[in-house]
Amino acid sequence: MFFQKKRNIHGLLLLDKPPGMSSNYALQKVKFIFNAKKAGYVGTLDPLATGMLPICFGECTKFSSYLTESKKRYHVIAKLGEKTSTSDSYGIVIQKRPVSFTSFHLDASIKELTGVINQIPSMYSAIKFNGIPLYKYARKGLNIKRSIREVSIYNIDHISQENNLIEFQVLCSKGTYIRTLVEDLGEKLGCGAHVIFLRRLQIASYSYDKLVKMSHLYELLNKEKNKDINLFKKIDHLLMPIDSPVSFLPKIYLSFQQSYYFKLGQTLNFYSKVKNSLVRVIEQEHKKFIGLGKITEELLIPHRLLSTMY
């Protein structure tokens, strides 16, 4: 093992999670590659699913909740006529029915599943009951009563259907279970359905072209691992800034003296055109992000600060 002491690194990586891997396993792999002391992922993807899995390192984890709350877009392919135990192709087929519906029936079913809808999460989800994920109960054949969840389906588009396959994209709120959405669509069409392909294309406004493959990380690491200098320079270059999860917030700039008191948690007298809003606070001299503040009237109140050790 050529790594020793874990590194304090800070920033965000948009991982392109490969299929057949849990989100937590992908996180552990990335932490190993970066030799990072602290990291966490945003928005669990099933092992079947691929695509955008944001991984926050170090101080960036303080702002991950803003991504959790964001809209998400998925590319979905479902197989019609078969209902499975897990609502995806990893499960066993528990019911088969003929596929026979009109385009009018399909359009009406899609419309019924658009907007604010109720979902009952799958037993094969990561939701915890008494501290244990539901999928662990499901694997033992146990069924736990789940609460109905209200989610928002903003749009279902790019719909195409051929034979027993249906393909579409969906833009949805946090907490949406795509497997449940597909299963509900299958029931409305009277034939049943399960997910055979799922890829997350977007979280918040992050660009799809920023995704980094696991294989690319290993490739860079293997090229550099025998060098003593700048071992992690290339992979660290892939990280986005600490404040990228809150990039939608306006910036304000403080002098060095103002920054000193702000970082101590003190409220400052501060005039800004921005009113009654959270803001990204930048230390002007070094162009360095130091935390979030809230502006009310002519005051700047510390809201979420970076560690003074950063």
Secondary structure, 3 states (H helix, E strand, C coil): CCCCCCECCCEEEEEEECCCCCHHHHHHHHHHHHCECCEEECCCCCCCCEEEEEEEEHHHHHHCHHHHCCCEEEEEEEEECEEECCCECCCCEEEECCCCCCHHHHHHHHHHCCEEEEECCCCCCCCEECCEEHHHHHHCCCCCCCCCEEEEEEEEEEEEEECCEEEEEEEECCCCCHHHHHHHHHHHCCCCEEEEEEEEEEECCCCHHHCEEHHHHHHHHHHHCCCCCCCCHHHHCCCECCCHHHCCCCEEEECHHHHHHHHCCCCEECCCCCCCEEEEEEECCCCEEEEEEEEECCEEEEEEECCCCC
